[in-house]
């Protein structure tokens, strides 16, 4: 199965709640992951909060064009116990 992000919601700081097409869901904290030309601007929370799940790329995309692969998000996923 090819992994896709189906839903994403801003939580706080640099944390995003993410749901995948296989049903897995949890939180990703990107605070220490925003480096490089495309991601440095996202250290500004106003810019960081402006993302969406792109229906074609099937992952999170920010307004400046930055995106990360679903596999990256999955590898950093924190699942909270119920």
PDB file with one MODEL, atoms N, CA, C and O in Angstrom:
MODEL        1
ATOM      1  N   UNK A   1       0.840  -1.179   0.000  1.00  0.00           N
ATOM      2  CA  UNK A   1       0.000   0.000   0.000  1.00  0.00           C
ATOM      3  C   UNK A   1       0.886   1.243   0.000  1.00  0.00           C
ATOM      4  O   UNK A   1       1.839   1.350   0.772  1.00  0.00           O
ATOM      5  N   UNK A   2       0.551   2.166  -0.874  1.00  0.00           N
ATOM      6  CA  UNK A   2       1.268   3.437  -0.914  1.00  0.00           C
ATOM      7  C   UNK A   2       0.679   4.348   0.153  1.00  0.00           C
ATOM      8  O   UNK A   2      -0.538   4.502   0.249  1.00  0.00           O
ATOM      9  N   UNK A   3       1.542   4.941   0.944  1.00  0.00           N
ATOM     10  CA  UNK A   3       1.128   5.766   2.077  1.00  0.00           C
ATOM     11  C   UNK A   3       0.719   7.165   1.627  1.00  0.00           C
ATOM     12  O   UNK A   3       1.411   7.801   0.831  1.00  0.00           O
ATOM     13  N   UNK A   4      -0.427   7.641   2.151  1.00  0.00           N
ATOM     14  CA  UNK A   4      -0.929   8.984   1.856  1.00  0.00           C
ATOM     15  C   UNK A   4      -1.393   9.652   3.138  1.00  0.00           C
ATOM     16  O   UNK A   4      -1.882   8.987   4.051  1.00  0.00           O
ATOM     17  N   UNK A   5      -1.239  10.962   3.203  1.00  0.00           N
ATOM     18  CA  UNK A   5      -1.830  11.751   4.282  1.00  0.00           C
ATOM     19  C   UNK A   5      -3.257  12.073   3.845  1.00  0.00           C
ATOM     20  O   UNK A   5      -3.471  12.615   2.761  1.00  0.00           O
ATOM     21  N   UNK A   6      -4.241  11.735   4.698  1.00  0.00           N
ATOM     22  CA  UNK A   6      -5.639  12.003   4.352  1.00  0.00           C
ATOM     23  C   UNK A   6      -6.203  13.214   5.080  1.00  0.00           C
ATOM     24  O   UNK A   6      -7.072  13.905   4.549  1.00  0.00           O
ATOM     25  N   UNK A   7      -5.718  13.480   6.293  1.00  0.00           N
ATOM     26  CA  UNK A   7      -6.183  14.631   7.069  1.00  0.00           C
ATOM     27  C   UNK A   7      -5.022  15.183   7.878  1.00  0.00           C
ATOM     28  O   UNK A   7      -4.112  14.451   8.266  1.00  0.00           O
ATOM     29  N   UNK A   8      -5.067  16.486   8.126  1.00  0.00           N
ATOM     30  CA  UNK A   8      -4.049  17.124   8.962  1.00  0.00           C
ATOM     31  C   UNK A   8      -4.668  18.346   9.623  1.00  0.00           C
ATOM     32  O   UNK A   8      -5.478  19.052   9.021  1.00  0.00           O
ATOM     33  N   UNK A   9      -4.275  18.584  10.868  1.00  0.00           N
ATOM     34  CA  UNK A   9      -4.814  19.712  11.625  1.00  0.00           C
ATOM     35  C   UNK A   9      -3.714  20.291  12.502  1.00  0.00           C
ATOM     36  O   UNK A   9      -2.983  19.562  13.173  1.00  0.00           O
ATOM     37  N   UNK A  10      -3.613  21.612  12.483  1.00  0.00           N
ATOM     38  CA  UNK A  10      -2.646  22.296  13.339  1.00  0.00           C
ATOM     39  C   UNK A  10      -3.072  22.127  14.794  1.00  0.00           C
ATOM     40  O   UNK A  10      -4.248  22.291  15.119  1.00  0.00           O
ATOM     41  N   UNK A  11      -2.120  21.798  15.673  1.00  0.00           N
ATOM     42  CA  UNK A  11      -2.412  21.622  17.094  1.00  0.00           C
ATOM     43  C   UNK A  11      -1.870  22.803  17.900  1.00  0.00           C
ATOM     44  O   UNK A  11      -2.647  23.579  18.455  1.00  0.00           O
ATOM     45  N   UNK A  12      -0.561  22.945  17.968  1.00  0.00           N
ATOM     46  CA  UNK A  12       0.075  24.068  18.664  1.00  0.00           C
ATOM     47  C   UNK A  12       1.558  24.056  18.331  1.00  0.00           C
ATOM     48  O   UNK A  12       2.095  23.055  17.857  1.00  0.00           O
ATOM     49  N   UNK A  13       2.202  25.171  18.583  1.00  0.00           N
ATOM     50  CA  UNK A  13       3.638  25.303  18.301  1.00  0.00           C
ATOM     51  C   UNK A  13       3.925  24.754  16.903  1.00  0.00           C
ATOM     52  O   UNK A  13       3.385  25.261  15.919  1.00  0.00           O
ATOM     53  N   UNK A  14       4.759  23.734  16.806  1.00  0.00           N
ATOM     54  CA  UNK A  14       5.077  23.142  15.506  1.00  0.00           C
ATOM     55  C   UNK A  14       4.530  21.718  15.410  1.00  0.00           C
ATOM     56  O   UNK A  14       5.107  20.856  14.748  1.00  0.00           O
ATOM     57  N   UNK A  15       3.413  21.497  16.080  1.00  0.00           N
ATOM     58  CA  UNK A  15       2.793  20.171  16.106  1.00  0.00           C
ATOM     59  C   UNK A  15       1.584  20.113  15.179  1.00  0.00           C
ATOM     60  O   UNK A  15       0.759  21.025  15.136  1.00  0.00           O
ATOM     61  N   UNK A  16       1.508  19.015  14.442  1.00  0.00           N
ATOM     62  CA  UNK A  16       0.400  18.758  13.525  1.00  0.00           C
ATOM     63  C   UNK A  16      -0.152  17.368  13.829  1.00  0.00           C
ATOM     64  O   UNK A  16       0.608  16.418  14.014  1.00  0.00           O
ATOM     65  N   UNK A  17      -1.481  17.256  13.879  1.00  0.00           N
ATOM     66  CA  UNK A  17      -2.137  15.949  13.972  1.00  0.00           C
ATOM     67  C   UNK A  17      -2.326  15.467  12.543  1.00  0.00           C
ATOM     68  O   UNK A  17      -2.785  16.225  11.688  1.00  0.00           O
ATOM     69  N   UNK A  18      -1.976  14.213  12.278  1.00  0.00           N
ATOM     70  CA  UNK A  18      -2.034  13.664  10.924  1.00  0.00           C
ATOM     71  C   UNK A  18      -2.743  12.318  10.941  1.00  0.00           C
ATOM     72  O   UNK A  18      -2.561  11.514  11.855  1.00  0.00           O
ATOM     73  N   UNK A  19      -3.560  12.087   9.906  1.00  0.00           N
ATOM     74  CA  UNK A  19      -4.186  10.780   9.694  1.00  0.00           C
ATOM     75  C   UNK A  19      -3.740  10.273   8.324  1.00  0.00           C
ATOM     76  O   UNK A  19      -3.656  11.033   7.359  1.00  0.00           O
ATOM     77  N   UNK A  20      -3.456   8.969   8.262  1.00  0.00           N
ATOM     78  CA  UNK A  20      -2.994   8.344   7.027  1.00  0.00           C
ATOM     79  C   UNK A  20      -4.076   7.450   6.431  1.00  0.00           C
ATOM     80  O   UNK A  20      -5.044   7.094   7.104  1.00  0.00           O
ATOM     81  N   UNK A  21      -3.902   7.093   5.167  1.00  0.00           N
ATOM     82  CA  UNK A  21      -4.889   6.274   4.473  1.00  0.00           C
ATOM     83  C   UNK A  21      -4.994   4.854   5.018  1.00  0.00           C
ATOM     84  O   UNK A  21      -5.954   4.152   4.700  1.00  0.00           O
ATOM     85  N   UNK A  22      -4.045   4.417   5.822  1.00  0.00           N
ATOM     86  CA  UNK A  22      -4.141   3.078   6.417  1.00  0.00           C
ATOM     87  C   UNK A  22      -4.789   3.125   7.802  1.00  0.00           C
ATOM     88  O   UNK A  22      -4.849   2.111   8.497  1.00  0.00           O
ATOM     89  N   UNK A  23      -5.276   4.312   8.203  1.00  0.00           N
ATOM     90  CA  UNK A  23      -5.961   4.465   9.483  1.00  0.00           C
ATOM     91  C   UNK A  23      -5.079   4.935  10.624  1.00  0.00           C
ATOM     92  O   UNK A  23      -5.592   5.346  11.665  1.00  0.00           O
ATOM     93  N   UNK A  24      -3.777   4.887  10.454  1.00  0.00           N
ATOM     94  CA  UNK A  24      -2.875   5.358  11.517  1.00  0.00           C
ATOM     95  C   UNK A  24      -3.032   6.865  11.683  1.00  0.00           C
ATOM     96  O   UNK A  24      -3.252   7.585  10.710  1.00  0.00           O
ATOM     97  N   UNK A  25      -2.919   7.332  12.918  1.00  0.00           N
ATOM     98  CA  UNK A  25      -2.993   8.761  13.186  1.00  0.00           C
ATOM     99  C   UNK A  25      -2.198   9.090  14.427  1.00  0.00           C
ATOM    100  O   UNK A  25      -1.961   8.231  15.276  1.00  0.00           O
ATOM    101  N   UNK A  26      -1.791  10.333  14.524  1.00  0.00           N
ATOM    102  CA  UNK A  26      -1.030  10.781  15.677  1.00  0.00           C
ATOM    103  C   UNK A  26      -0.481  12.169  15.429  1.00  0.00           C
ATOM    104  O   UNK A  26      -0.928  12.881  14.529  1.00  0.00           O
ATOM    105  N   UNK A  27       0.495  12.543  16.238  1.00  0.00           N
ATOM    106  CA  UNK A  27       1.065  13.880  16.198  1.00  0.00           C
ATOM    107  C   UNK A  27       2.498  13.834  15.682  1.00  0.00           C
ATOM    108  O   UNK A  27       3.237  12.879  15.918  1.00  0.00           O
ATOM    109  N   UNK A  28       2.864  14.892  14.972  1.00  0.00           N
ATOM    110  CA  UNK A  28       4.236  15.076  14.515  1.00  0.00           C
ATOM    111  C   UNK A  28       4.684  16.454  14.996  1.00  0.00           C
ATOM    112  O   UNK A  28       3.994  17.451  14.780  1.00  0.00           O
ATOM    113  N   UNK A  29       5.843  16.500  15.649  1.00  0.00           N
ATOM    114  CA  UNK A  29       6.412  17.773  16.092  1.00  0.00           C
ATOM    115  C   UNK A  29       7.568  18.111  15.155  1.00  0.00           C
ATOM    116  O   UNK A  29       8.589  17.423  15.149  1.00  0.00           O
ATOM    117  N   UNK A  30       7.408  19.155  14.377  1.00  0.00           N
ATOM    118  CA  UNK A  30       8.409  19.520  13.376  1.00  0.00           C
ATOM    119  C   UNK A  30       9.373  20.600  13.844  1.00  0.00           C
ATOM    120  O   UNK A  30      10.144  21.129  13.043  1.00  0.00           O
ATOM    121  N   UNK A  31       9.341  20.931  15.116  1.00  0.00           N
ATOM    122  CA  UNK A  31      10.172  22.016  15.651  1.00  0.00           C
ATOM    123  C   UNK A  31      11.642  21.888  15.253  1.00  0.00           C
ATOM    124  O   UNK A  31      12.261  22.881  14.870  1.00  0.00           O
ATOM    125  N   UNK A  32      12.200  20.703  15.336  1.00  0.00           N
ATOM    126  CA  UNK A  32      13.621  20.499  15.041  1.00  0.00           C
ATOM    127  C   UNK A  32      13.861  19.950  13.637  1.00  0.00           C
ATOM    128  O   UNK A  32      14.947  19.450  13.343  1.00  0.00           O
ATOM    129  N   UNK A  33      12.855  20.041  12.772  1.00  0.00           N
ATOM    130  CA  UNK A  33      12.971  19.497  11.419  1.00  0.00           C
ATOM    131  C   UNK A  33      12.954  20.574  10.335  1.00  0.00           C
ATOM    132  O   UNK A  33      13.080  20.264   9.151  1.00  0.00           O
ATOM    133  N   UNK A  34      12.799  21.829  10.733  1.00  0.00           N
ATOM    134  CA  UNK A  34      12.624  22.909   9.759  1.00  0.00           C
ATOM    135  C   UNK A  34      13.952  23.583   9.432  1.00  0.00           C
ATOM    136  O   UNK A  34      14.277  24.636   9.981  1.00  0.00           O
ATOM    137  N   UNK A  35      14.701  22.977   8.547  1.00  0.00           N
ATOM    138  CA  UNK A  35      15.966  23.561   8.111  1.00  0.00           C
ATOM    139  C   UNK A  35      16.085  23.394   6.599  1.00  0.00           C
ATOM    140  O   UNK A  35      15.445  22.523   6.010  1.00  0.00           O
ATOM    141  N   UNK A  36      16.888  24.215   5.995  1.00  0.00           N
ATOM    142  CA  UNK A  36      17.022  24.214   4.545  1.00  0.00           C
ATOM    143  C   UNK A  36      16.226  25.360   3.944  1.00  0.00           C
ATOM    144  O   UNK A  36      15.360  25.940   4.598  1.00  0.00           O
ATOM    145  N   UNK A  37      16.525  25.673   2.714  1.00  0.00           N
ATOM    146  CA  UNK A  37      15.956  26.835   2.028  1.00  0.00           C
ATOM    147  C   UNK A  37      14.427  26.880   2.036  1.00  0.00           C
ATOM    148  O   UNK A  37      13.846  27.947   2.237  1.00  0.00           O
ATOM    149  N   UNK A  38      13.774  25.750   1.823  1.00  0.00           N
ATOM    150  CA  UNK A  38      12.306  25.723   1.766  1.00  0.00           C
ATOM    151  C   UNK A  38      11.656  25.760   3.143  1.00  0.00           C
ATOM    152  O   UNK A  38      10.538  26.254   3.289  1.00  0.00           O
ATOM    153  N   UNK A  39      12.349  25.241   4.153  1.00  0.00           N
ATOM    154  CA  UNK A  39      11.710  25.068   5.458  1.00  0.00           C
ATOM    155  C   UNK A  39      12.054  26.146   6.482  1.00  0.00           C
ATOM    156  O   UNK A  39      11.312  26.323   7.448  1.00  0.00           O
ATOM    157  N   UNK A  40      13.153  26.868   6.298  1.00  0.00           N
ATOM    158  CA  UNK A  40      13.520  27.950   7.230  1.00  0.00           C
ATOM    159  C   UNK A  40      12.388  28.966   7.411  1.00  0.00           C
ATOM    160  O   UNK A  40      12.123  29.373   8.542  1.00  0.00           O
ATOM    161  N   UNK A  41      11.705  29.391   6.328  1.00  0.00           N
ATOM    162  CA  UNK A  41      10.619  30.361   6.509  1.00  0.00           C
ATOM    163  C   UNK A  41       9.489  29.840   7.401  1.00  0.00           C
ATOM    164  O   UNK A  41       8.749  30.627   7.990  1.00  0.00           O
ATOM    165  N   UNK A  42       9.358  28.528   7.498  1.00  0.00           N
ATOM    166  CA  UNK A  42       8.277  27.937   8.291  1.00  0.00           C
ATOM    167  C   UNK A  42       8.550  27.993   9.790  1.00  0.00           C
ATOM    168  O   UNK A  42       7.704  27.587  10.587  1.00  0.00           O
ATOM    169  N   UNK A  43       9.723  28.491  10.181  1.00  0.00           N
ATOM    170  CA  UNK A  43       9.989  28.695  11.607  1.00  0.00           C
ATOM    171  C   UNK A  43       9.145  29.848  12.152  1.00  0.00           C
ATOM    172  O   UNK A  43       9.029  30.024  13.365  1.00  0.00           O
ATOM    173  N   UNK A  44       8.565  30.624  11.252  1.00  0.00           N
ATOM    174  CA  UNK A  44       7.589  31.656  11.612  1.00  0.00           C
ATOM    175  C   UNK A  44       6.242  30.941  11.743  1.00  0.00           C
ATOM    176  O   UNK A  44       5.714  30.430  10.755  1.00  0.00           O
ATOM    177  N   UNK A  45       5.685  30.902  12.953  1.00  0.00           N
ATOM    178  CA  UNK A  45       4.445  30.162  13.190  1.00  0.00           C
ATOM    179  C   UNK A  45       3.301  30.611  12.293  1.00  0.00           C
ATOM    180  O   UNK A  45       2.462  29.796  11.910  1.00  0.00           O
ATOM    181  N   UNK A  46       3.254  31.886  11.956  1.00  0.00           N
ATOM    182  CA  UNK A  46       2.189  32.366  11.067  1.00  0.00           C
ATOM    183  C   UNK A  46       2.258  31.657   9.721  1.00  0.00           C
ATOM    184  O   UNK A  46       1.227  31.324   9.137  1.00  0.00           O
ATOM    185  N   UNK A  47       3.461  31.427   9.235  1.00  0.00           N
ATOM    186  CA  UNK A  47       3.641  30.724   7.962  1.00  0.00           C
ATOM    187  C   UNK A  47       3.477  29.222   8.145  1.00  0.00           C
ATOM    188  O   UNK A  47       2.922  28.546   7.279  1.00  0.00           O
ATOM    189  N   UNK A  48       3.959  28.696   9.271  1.00  0.00           N
ATOM    190  CA  UNK A  48       3.872  27.257   9.528  1.00  0.00           C
ATOM    191  C   UNK A  48       2.422  26.782   9.536  1.00  0.00           C
ATOM    192  O   UNK A  48       2.113  25.708   9.019  1.00  0.00           O
ATOM    193  N   UNK A  49       1.543  27.578  10.122  1.00  0.00           N
ATOM    194  CA  UNK A  49       0.129  27.201  10.265  1.00  0.00           C
ATOM    195  C   UNK A  49      -0.612  27.132   8.932  1.00  0.00           C
ATOM    196  O   UNK A  49      -1.695  26.551   8.857  1.00  0.00           O
ATOM    197  N   UNK A  50      -0.046  27.710   7.891  1.00  0.00           N
ATOM    198  CA  UNK A  50      -0.734  27.793   6.598  1.00  0.00           C
ATOM    199  C   UNK A  50      -0.367  26.608   5.709  1.00  0.00           C
ATOM    200  O   UNK A  50       0.418  26.735   4.770  1.00  0.00           O
ATOM    201  N   UNK A  51      -0.950  25.459   6.026  1.00  0.00           N
ATOM    202  CA  UNK A  51      -0.716  24.250   5.234  1.00  0.00           C
ATOM    203  C   UNK A  51      -2.052  23.617   4.875  1.00  0.00           C
ATOM    204  O   UNK A  51      -3.096  23.963   5.429  1.00  0.00           O
ATOM    205  N   UNK A  52      -1.992  22.690   3.945  1.00  0.00           N
ATOM    206  CA  UNK A  52      -3.173  21.913   3.568  1.00  0.00           C
ATOM    207  C   UNK A  52      -2.706  20.543   3.099  1.00  0.00           C
ATOM    208  O   UNK A  52      -1.526  20.339   2.812  1.00  0.00           O
ATOM    209  N   UNK A  53      -3.642  19.611   3.026  1.00  0.00           N
ATOM    210  CA  UNK A  53      -3.348  18.320   2.421  1.00  0.00           C
ATOM    211  C   UNK A  53      -3.648  18.475   0.934  1.00  0.00           C
ATOM    212  O   UNK A  53      -4.793  18.695   0.540  1.00  0.00           O
ATOM    213  N   UNK A  54      -2.618  18.358   0.127  1.00  0.00           N
ATOM    214  CA  UNK A  54      -2.777  18.501  -1.316  1.00  0.00           C
ATOM    215  C   UNK A  54      -3.396  17.225  -1.881  1.00  0.00           C
ATOM    216  O   UNK A  54      -2.854  16.144  -1.655  1.00  0.00           O
ATOM    217  N   UNK A  55      -4.516  17.312  -2.611  1.00  0.00           N
ATOM    218  CA  UNK A  55      -5.190  16.117  -3.116  1.00  0.00           C
ATOM    219  C   UNK A  55      -4.398  15.368  -4.188  1.00  0.00           C
ATOM    220  O   UNK A  55      -4.601  14.168  -4.375  1.00  0.00           O
ATOM    221  N   UNK A  56      -3.509  16.050  -4.888  1.00  0.00           N
ATOM    222  CA  UNK A  56      -2.701  15.376  -5.902  1.00  0.00           C
ATOM    223  C   UNK A  56      -1.450  14.745  -5.300  1.00  0.00           C
ATOM    224  O   UNK A  56      -1.121  13.598  -5.602  1.00  0.00           O
ATOM    225  N   UNK A  57      -0.760  15.493  -4.454  1.00  0.00           N
ATOM    226  CA  UNK A  57       0.464  14.973  -3.834  1.00  0.00           C
ATOM    227  C   UNK A  57       0.163  14.041  -2.670  1.00  0.00           C
ATOM    228  O   UNK A  57       0.992  13.210  -2.300  1.00  0.00           O
ATOM    229  N   UNK A  58      -1.039  14.185  -2.086  1.00  0.00           N
ATOM    230  CA  UNK A  58      -1.494  13.366  -0.961  1.00  0.00           C
ATOM    231  C   UNK A  58      -0.556  13.451   0.237  1.00  0.00           C
ATOM    232  O   UNK A  58      -0.258  12.456   0.898  1.00  0.00           O
ATOM    233  N   UNK A  59      -0.105  14.670   0.491  1.00  0.00           N
ATOM    234  CA  UNK A  59       0.708  14.969   1.658  1.00  0.00           C
ATOM    235  C   UNK A  59       0.474  16.430   2.039  1.00  0.00           C
ATOM    236  O   UNK A  59      -0.257  17.147   1.356  1.00  0.00           O
ATOM    237  N   UNK A  60       1.093  16.860   3.119  1.00  0.00           N
ATOM    238  CA  UNK A  60       0.957  18.239   3.570  1.00  0.00           C
ATOM    239  C   UNK A  60       1.842  19.148   2.721  1.00  0.00           C
ATOM    240  O   UNK A  60       3.004  18.846   2.450  1.00  0.00           O
ATOM    241  N   UNK A  61       1.250  20.277   2.310  1.00  0.00           N
ATOM    242  CA  UNK A  61       1.967  21.274   1.514  1.00  0.00           C
ATOM    243  C   UNK A  61       1.723  22.641   2.150  1.00  0.00           C
ATOM    244  O   UNK A  61       0.593  22.983   2.502  1.00  0.00           O
ATOM    245  N   UNK A  62       2.789  23.411   2.291  1.00  0.00           N
ATOM    246  CA  UNK A  62       2.685  24.769   2.827  1.00  0.00           C
ATOM    247  C   UNK A  62       2.528  25.762   1.688  1.00  0.00           C
ATOM    248  O   UNK A  62       2.792  25.433   0.531  1.00  0.00           O
ATOM    249  N   UNK A  63       2.098  26.977   2.013  1.00  0.00           N
ATOM    250  CA  UNK A  63       1.855  28.008   0.997  1.00  0.00           C
ATOM    251  C   UNK A  63       3.098  28.374   0.206  1.00  0.00           C
ATOM    252  O   UNK A  63       2.992  28.799  -0.944  1.00  0.00           O
ATOM    253  N   UNK A  64       4.281  28.216   0.803  1.00  0.00           N
ATOM    254  CA  UNK A  64       5.509  28.554   0.073  1.00  0.00           C
ATOM    255  C   UNK A  64       5.962  27.421  -0.854  1.00  0.00           C
ATOM    256  O   UNK A  64       7.011  27.527  -1.489  1.00  0.00           O
ATOM    257  N   UNK A  65       5.180  26.337  -0.935  1.00  0.00           N
ATOM    258  CA  UNK A  65       5.509  25.221  -1.816  1.00  0.00           C
ATOM    259  C   UNK A  65       6.260  24.091  -1.142  1.00  0.00           C
ATOM    260  O   UNK A  65       6.492  23.051  -1.759  1.00  0.00           O
ATOM    261  N   UNK A  66       6.644  24.273   0.108  1.00  0.00           N
ATOM    262  CA  UNK A  66       7.359  23.217   0.835  1.00  0.00           C
ATOM    263  C   UNK A  66       6.419  22.045   1.110  1.00  0.00           C
ATOM    264  O   UNK A  66       5.234  22.236   1.385  1.00  0.00           O
ATOM    265  N   UNK A  67       6.958  20.848   1.033  1.00  0.00           N
ATOM    266  CA  UNK A  67       6.199  19.656   1.403  1.00  0.00           C
ATOM    267  C   UNK A  67       7.161  18.589   1.901  1.00  0.00           C
ATOM    268  O   UNK A  67       8.367  18.646   1.658  1.00  0.00           O
ATOM    269  N   UNK A  68       6.603  17.629   2.596  1.00  0.00           N
ATOM    270  CA  UNK A  68       7.378  16.486   3.088  1.00  0.00           C
ATOM    271  C   UNK A  68       6.642  15.213   2.699  1.00  0.00           C
ATOM    272  O   UNK A  68       5.413  15.192   2.645  1.00  0.00           O
ATOM    273  N   UNK A  69       7.384  14.167   2.433  1.00  0.00           N
ATOM    274  CA  UNK A  69       6.783  12.900   2.038  1.00  0.00           C
ATOM    275  C   UNK A  69       5.971  12.300   3.183  1.00  0.00           C
ATOM    276  O   UNK A  69       6.328  12.468   4.349  1.00  0.00           O
ATOM    277  N   UNK A  70       4.879  11.602   2.859  1.00  0.00           N
ATOM    278  CA  UNK A  70       4.100  10.933   3.898  1.00  0.00           C
ATOM    279  C   UNK A  70       4.964  10.003   4.759  1.00  0.00           C
ATOM    280  O   UNK A  70       4.728   9.863   5.959  1.00  0.00           O
ATOM    281  N   UNK A  71       5.955   9.375   4.143  1.00  0.00           N
ATOM    282  CA  UNK A  71       6.835   8.465   4.878  1.00  0.00           C
ATOM    283  C   UNK A  71       7.638   9.205   5.948  1.00  0.00           C
ATOM    284  O   UNK A  71       7.906   8.657   7.017  1.00  0.00           O
ATOM    285  N   UNK A  72       8.018  10.443   5.659  1.00  0.00           N
ATOM    286  CA  UNK A  72       8.722  11.252   6.659  1.00  0.00           C
ATOM    287  C   UNK A  72       7.812  11.491   7.854  1.00  0.00           C
ATOM    288  O   UNK A  72       8.210  11.283   9.000  1.00  0.00           O
ATOM    289  N   UNK A  73       6.584  11.932   7.579  1.00  0.00           N
ATOM    290  CA  UNK A  73       5.642  12.170   8.674  1.00  0.00           C
ATOM    291  C   UNK A  73       5.414  10.893   9.474  1.00  0.00           C
ATOM    292  O   UNK A  73       5.375  10.928  10.704  1.00  0.00           O
ATOM    293  N   UNK A  74       5.264   9.775   8.786  1.00  0.00           N
ATOM    294  CA  UNK A  74       4.990   8.505   9.473  1.00  0.00           C
ATOM    295  C   UNK A  74       6.158   8.112  10.370  1.00  0.00           C
ATOM    296  O   UNK A  74       5.951   7.596  11.468  1.00  0.00           O
ATOM    297  N   UNK A  75       7.378   8.352   9.913  1.00  0.00           N
ATOM    298  CA  UNK A  75       8.548   7.968  10.710  1.00  0.00           C
ATOM    299  C   UNK A  75       8.705   8.834  11.959  1.00  0.00           C
ATOM    300  O   UNK A  75       9.414   8.450  12.889  1.00  0.00           O
ATOM    301  N   UNK A  76       8.049  10.000  11.990  1.00  0.00           N
ATOM    302  CA  UNK A  76       8.109  10.900  13.147  1.00  0.00           C
ATOM    303  C   UNK A  76       6.802  10.927  13.937  1.00  0.00           C
ATOM    304  O   UNK A  76       6.634  11.750  14.837  1.00  0.00           O
ATOM    305  N   UNK A  77       5.889  10.037  13.605  1.00  0.00           N
ATOM    306  CA  UNK A  77       4.564  10.015  14.223  1.00  0.00           C
ATOM    307  C   UNK A  77       4.631   9.556  15.674  1.00  0.00           C
ATOM    308  O   UNK A  77       5.282   8.563  15.998  1.00  0.00           O
ATOM    309  N   UNK A  78       3.946  10.298  16.539  1.00  0.00           N
ATOM    310  CA  UNK A  78       3.804   9.924  17.948  1.00  0.00           C
ATOM    311  C   UNK A  78       2.336   9.598  18.164  1.00  0.00           C
ATOM    312  O   UNK A  78       1.466  10.447  17.969  1.00  0.00           O
ATOM    313  N   UNK A  79       2.070   8.368  18.566  1.00  0.00           N
ATOM    314  CA  UNK A  79       0.698   7.936  18.812  1.00  0.00           C
ATOM    315  C   UNK A  79       0.472   7.938  20.306  1.00  0.00           C
ATOM    316  O   UNK A  79       1.204   7.288  21.052  1.00  0.00           O
ATOM    317  N   UNK A  80      -0.539   8.670  20.746  1.00  0.00           N
ATOM    318  CA  UNK A  80      -0.850   8.718  22.179  1.00  0.00           C
ATOM    319  C   UNK A  80      -1.792   7.578  22.533  1.00  0.00           C
ATOM    320  O   UNK A  80      -2.751   7.303  21.812  1.00  0.00           O
ATOM    321  N   UNK A  81      -1.510   6.925  23.642  1.00  0.00           N
ATOM    322  CA  UNK A  81      -2.369   5.832  24.103  1.00  0.00           C
ATOM    323  C   UNK A  81      -3.708   6.388  24.567  1.00  0.00           C
ATOM    324  O   UNK A  81      -3.788   7.481  25.128  1.00  0.00           O
ATOM    325  N   UNK A  82      -4.750   5.612  24.320  1.00  0.00           N
ATOM    326  CA  UNK A  82      -6.106   6.046  24.714  1.00  0.00           C
ATOM    327  C   UNK A  82      -6.300   5.917  26.208  1.00  0.00           C
ATOM    328  O   UNK A  82      -7.373   6.234  26.722  1.00  0.00           O
TER     329      UNK A  82
ENDMDL
END
